[in-house]
Structure formats: structure tokens, C-alpha cells
């Protein structure tokens, strides 16, 4: 499949929101851009599966989720790195902006779902994703950018400029109540 230029894609947000510095540091065979409405076919879920179990909802449901994210402008920024030769996704990540009442109605960027295809790990693609998402967060006016990670990933995120602070707590909903009721 030939590489598809950004101008031919239906993107989640304008590509100009991604800092140029993150793009310039990529190998020329790779391209960093916003998630596109056709990325289901480029292996988006396959790359995410390196993180956890990913249930394939089918393309129609995936596109509906894409459209739901886009319906909240200036909130969700999912990005991908594409292998140009294959027009396939090899790395992904998201930052979403939480608007707050504190800190003068400030905003916080939350980085989530950083994943690099197993065949591409060790090539600093995760670092490039983190740099791009941090830049998007800061350019969105966020006073801080945060993320959760396992203890084994702390050294990686420290190399990206993050510091360990506080703790995460989680409570998972019972399986039967995961269908939205609101």
C-alpha cells in the first residue's frame, strides 16, 4: 500500500498542532501525524495490543469512537507514527486535556496509551511520541502534563524529562457494569 499524505486523510485534529521538532528527529522512512479516520485499516489496534488485551470492535465502531473523540475539539490528541513503505502504524499515543476550576481555570494534559510495535522497539519512537504529546499539551496551555506507568517504565519516562511524583490508585468496575448508563 503506498504512503497516504496527510492532505488526503480525515485527521482527528490539524497536523500543525504537532511540534516540528518531534517530526524532524524521526528517520525519513517514518511519518508522525494525527490519528486518521482510516487508521483502523493501518493497524491502530494491533499496535495498542502491545499494552494490554484489545478487543476488536469492528471498523464501524472504531470510526464511531474516532468521531466521538473529534466531537470534543481541543480535548483529544491521538497521534501515530507511520512506516511510509508499508503505510502501517508502528507507534501510537494520546494526550487529552482536562479543564479544571483550580489554578485560574487551568488545564492538565494526560498522556495515555503509549505503544510501539514490537518490531520497532528500541528505535526511540516512544521518546518521539512523548516529545510530541508533551509539546501538544504545553502548546494547549496546560500547566502540567502527567502520565501513569509501571515501575519498570519509570527510567524511560525519566529520560523523557518526567519525574516520579505521588501514586496512582485504581478501582475497576465490575464486568457487568461496563456498559454506559449515562
C-alpha positions in Angstrom: 0.0 0.0 0.0 1.5 3.4 -1.0 2.0 6.0 1.7 -1.0 8.3 2.1 -0.2 12.0 2.6 -1.9 14.0 5.4 -3.7 16.1 2.9 -5.6 13.0 1.7 -6.7 12.0 5.2 -9.5 12.8 7.5 -7.4 13.7 10.6 -8.5 13.9 14.3 -7.0 17.4 14.6 -4.9 19.7 12.5 -1.4 18.3 11.9 0.1 21.7 12.6 -0.5 21.1 16.3 2.3 18.6 16.4 5.6 20.3 17.2 8.1 20.2 14.2 11.0 19.3 16.5 9.4 15.8 17.1 9.0 15.2 13.4 12.5 16.3 12.5 14.1 13.7 14.7 12.4 10.8 13.0 14.0 8.6 10.4 12.9 9.8 6.9 11.1 6.4 6.4 8.7 7.3 9.2 6.0 10.0 9.5 4.3 11.4 12.6 0.8 12.7 12.3 -2.6 12.9 14.0 -4.8 9.7 14.0 -6.9 9.4 10.8 -10.4 8.1 10.3 -8.9 5.2 8.2 -6.3 4.1 10.7 -8.3 1.1 11.7 -7.0 -0.4 8.5 -3.4 0.7 9.2 -3.2 -1.5 12.3 -4.0 1.0 15.1 -5.5 -1.7 17.3 -2.6 -4.1 16.6 -0.1 -1.6 17.9 -2.2 -0.9 21.0 -2.3 -4.6 21.7 1.4 -4.5 23.0 -0.1 -2.7 26.1 -3.0 -4.9 27.0 -5.8 -7.1 25.7 -7.5 -5.2 22.8 -11.0 -6.3 21.7 -11.6 -5.5 18.1 -15.0 -3.7 17.9 -15.0 -3.7 14.1 -14.3 -0.8 11.8 -17.7 0.9 12.1 -17.5 1.0 15.9 -13.8 2.1 15.7 -14.8 5.0 13.4 -17.7 5.9 15.7 -15.2 6.2 18.6 -12.9 8.3 16.4 -15.8 10.7 15.6 -16.8 10.9 19.3 -13.2 12.0 20.1 -13.3 14.6 17.3 -16.6 15.9 18.6 -14.8 17.2 21.7 -12.4 19.7 20.0 -9.2 20.8 21.8 -9.5 17.8 24.1 -8.2 14.6 22.4 -4.9 14.4 20.6 -4.1 10.9 19.4 -1.0 10.6 17.2 0.6 7.9 15.2 4.0 7.1 13.6 3.6 5.5 10.2 6.1 3.3 8.3 5.9 5.0 4.9 6.9 2.0 2.9 4.0 -0.1 4.3 1.6 2.8 5.2 1.2 1.0 8.5 1.2 2.4 12.0 4.2 1.5 14.2 3.7 3.7 17.2 0.8 5.5 18.9 0.0 7.7 21.8 -2.6 10.1 23.1 -2.8 13.2 25.3 -6.1 14.6 26.4 -6.7 17.9 28.0 -8.6 18.2 31.3 -10.0 21.6 32.0 -10.0 22.5 35.7 -11.6 25.0 38.1 -8.3 25.4 40.1 -5.1 27.2 39.1 -7.0 30.0 37.5 -9.2 27.6 35.4 -6.0 25.8 34.3 -5.7 22.7 32.2 -3.7 19.5 32.6 -2.5 17.2 29.9 -2.9 13.4 30.5 -0.7 11.2 28.4 -2.2 7.7 27.7 -1.7 4.6 25.6 1.9 4.9 24.5 2.6 1.9 22.4 5.3 0.9 19.9 5.1 -2.2 17.6 7.4 -4.9 18.9 9.4 -4.9 15.6 10.1 -1.2 16.1 11.0 -1.0 19.8 14.5 0.3 20.7 14.4 3.0 17.9 13.3 5.9 20.2 9.8 6.0 18.7 8.3 6.1 22.2 10.5 9.0 23.0 9.3 10.9 19.9 5.7 10.2 20.7 6.2 11.5 24.3 8.0 14.6 23.0 5.2 15.3 20.5 2.4 14.8 23.1 4.2 16.9 25.7 4.6 19.7 23.1 0.9 19.5 22.2 0.0 19.6 25.9 2.2 22.6 26.6 1.1 24.4 23.4 -2.5 23.9 24.6 -1.7 25.9 27.7 -1.5 23.0 30.2 0.3 23.9 33.4 1.5 20.3 33.7 1.5 17.1 31.8 1.1 13.8 33.7 1.1 10.1 32.9 0.8 6.8 34.7 3.3 4.0 34.2 4.5 0.7 35.7 7.6 0.9 37.9 9.6 -0.8 35.2 8.9 2.1 32.8 9.9 4.8 35.2 13.5 5.0 33.9 12.2 5.5 30.3 9.9 8.4 31.3 12.7 10.0 33.4 14.8 10.1 30.2 11.8 11.9 28.6 12.0 14.6 31.3 9.3 13.3 33.6 9.8 12.8 37.4 8.1 10.4 39.7 5.5 12.1 41.8 2.9 10.8 44.1 1.0 7.5 43.5 -1.8 6.2 41.3 -4.9 4.4 42.7 -7.3 2.4 40.6 -10.7 0.8 41.1 -12.0 -1.3 38.3 -15.8 -1.5 37.7 -17.4 -4.9 37.9 -17.6 -6.6 34.5 -21.4 -6.3 34.3 -21.5 -2.5 34.8 -19.1 -1.5 32.0 -22.0 -0.7 29.6 -22.5 3.1 29.9 -25.7 4.0 31.6 -25.4 7.8 31.3 
